[in-house]
Amino acid sequence: MPTCSVCRNTVAAWKPHPHLDQRSEFMKLMETVGSDLAVYQCPACGCTDRDRHLWLYLNAIGLPASMRGARLLHLAPERHLEALFEACGPSEYIKGDLFPSRPNQVKVNAEQLQFDNGQFDMIVCNHVLEHVDSPEKVLSEFYRCLKPKGLLIAQTPYSPLLRRSFQLKEFPGKELATLLYGQADHVRLFADDIVGLFQAAGFQGDLLAHATLLPGVDAMEAGINAREPLFIFTKP
């Protein structure tokens, strides 16, 4: 039976995204890797497939134990992951967003972080790079604010069919952005060269495949997209 890795409940079936039928045909043609809208939401706790997959990945690499006593910056924090991260016992846990929506969040511009050099042991920032004006600035700021050996988790959608990331010179408007980038507030579609973006900022790491980290986990049972790798990088 399908089981949610976040709330641990067994469910009859995963709930599809309410706008599953509106997914861009271009995203389908580009075989874009990201959320699986067919198994989008847990009917018990409401978490998404991205939440479930990330939590499975983090446990597979033993990261929750490393969070104890660590200083953690979590940008655009996923509500269902916050409690799990809190339970890991970080010594500092800052939850930030450009437009804070909950009382426990602070206003943070990822392109101009207000934090000290080397302040954090870990930064988690998922599905943000496709929204920002300059992902290069964001990654430079992450590098600056991480300690040596600090860890960055930064999931983002991308197309493995593209040789280079795809972005028009001007924002095309919400309708065309939805068609070309998959969402009205996305400003680019990353490509198969995305690891180079992190490496250019000084990070070491790679995209780790589901089959490598979670070889025994059935995607449909877990309600996740097995094509989505773990974006994990380290500051040397």
Secondary structure by P-SEA (a helix, b strand, c coil): ccccccccccccccccccccccccaaaaaaccccccccccccccccccaaaaaaaaaaaaaccccccccbbbbbccccccaaaaaaaacccbbbbbbccccccccccccccccccccccccbbbbcccccccccaaaaaaaaaaaccccbbbbbbbbbbccccbbbbccccccaaaaaaaccccccccccccaaaaaaaaacccccccccccccccccccccccccccccbbbbcc
